[in-house]
Amino acid sequence: MTIGRKPQGEIAMTGSERQARYRQNLAAKHVQPQSPTLASPPRRRGRQQRWNAAIATLRAVQAECADWLETMPEQLRDTPTGQALQAVLEHDLDEIASVYLPKGYGRD
């Protein structure tokens, strides 16, 4: 019992021969193969921008937890889930957001 396609010739092609045939077919169709590397490196954001984005994410999660706790039945608020949601809401993110990170190397 054989699995897979039968060879087109008398013997099966090697991996490199199959790859060469694949590239020839792509060239005939004028299709560029996808490169595993990016065309340009990703833009690197500054430390303060990443800090601000992290604070925004924390605020979004805190708002979701507030909504969740609001819709939670009263008898479930003393469960570990309710206590964890309450702990998330107790954190003051305004204090954390007021921190401005130094630029470093004498640039601040």
N, C-alpha and C positions, 0 to 999 in steps of 0.2 A: 504494500500500500504506500503510494507516494503522496506527499503533501505539497501543495504549491503548484505553480505553473510548470508546464513542461518546457525544457530549454528550446530556444528558437533554432539553435544550431545543433551540432552533434553532441557538444558538451555544454554544461552550464557555465555562465559567465562568472568571473570573479567579482568581488565587491567593487574594485576600482573600475572594472569594465562597465558595470551597471551605472556607476556614478558618472563616468564619461558619457555614456549614452543619455543619461538624464540631463546633463548639462548641454549636450548637443540639441536635445529636444527643446530645452528652454531657450537656447540661442535662436533656434528656428522660429520660435513663437515670439521672439523679442521680449521675453520676460526676464527681469532681473531677479536672481535668487535673493532671498532675504538674508541679510548679513546677521550673524549672531551678536555683533557689536553694534552699539548705537552710533548714529551718524555724527552726533555731537554729544559731548559729555553733558550730563544734567547740570542745570544752573544751581549753584550752591547759594543758599540763602544765609544771611548773617545770623549770628547767635541771637540777637534781640528779636529778629523776625520769627525765628523758630520758637523762642520763648513766648512771644505773643500768640502764635498759632497754638501752642500747647495750652495756654491759659484759655483761649477760645474753646478748645476741645473740652477742657475740664468744665467750663461753664455750661456747655451743651449737655454734657453727661449729668451735671448737677441738676439742670432743668428737667431732664428726663426722669431722674430719680425723684424729684419733687412731684412731678405728675404721677408717677407710679405710687408714691406714698399717699398722695391725695385720693387716688381711686381705690386704694387698698381698704378692705373692710376693717372696721375698728378692732375686732377681736384678733386680727392677724398682725397688728402693729407691734406686739410684744414678742413676735417670733424673731429668730435670727435674721431673717430677710428684712423685716421692718426695722430692726435695730441697726442693720448695716446701712439701709437707706437713710435713716436719721443721722448716722455718723457722717455720711457723705454731705448731707445738708448743713451740718454744723461747721464745716470748714469755711473760713472767710477767704474767698478767692480775690477780693479787692485788695487785701493786704499783700498777697502774692503778686498780683498784677502790677502793684505800684513799684515793684523792684525793677530798676534799670540796670542791666548787666554792663560791666565795663567792656570797652572795645579791646583793651589789652595793648601791650607793647607801646605804651606812651601815647596812644591815640585818644584816650578818654580825658 
